[in-house]
């Protein structure tokens, strides 16, 4: 049981490190809050909420994995190296793909709602 509590503590520390060291984390958090507010205002249904939550999670997960890959790459290759650059570039590309995918899901959900939204 104590090991499980320690593991949770390590994960929470990872989240803290993520938000302390990554400015993109705050951009993603702001975007997620906008999506959540829009979802409430636009009365998204349960299925749409599931897609939005998965999309938000996908972006945060890929950004956190990207951060971990960058930290590890800096540890094993503190000097500039062409392969280290490729590792970081591909890792960053995963975040970009996740963000684009999430944006498209958001468009699919919200465009019809915006077209019929009454103030």
Secondary structure, DSSP 8 states (H G I E B T S, - for coil): -HHHHHHHHHHHHHHHHHHHH-HHHHHHHHHHHHHHHHHHHTT--HHHHHHHHHHHHHHHHHHHHHHHHHHHHHHH--S--HHHHHHHHHHHHHHHHHHHHHHHHHHHHHHHHHHH---
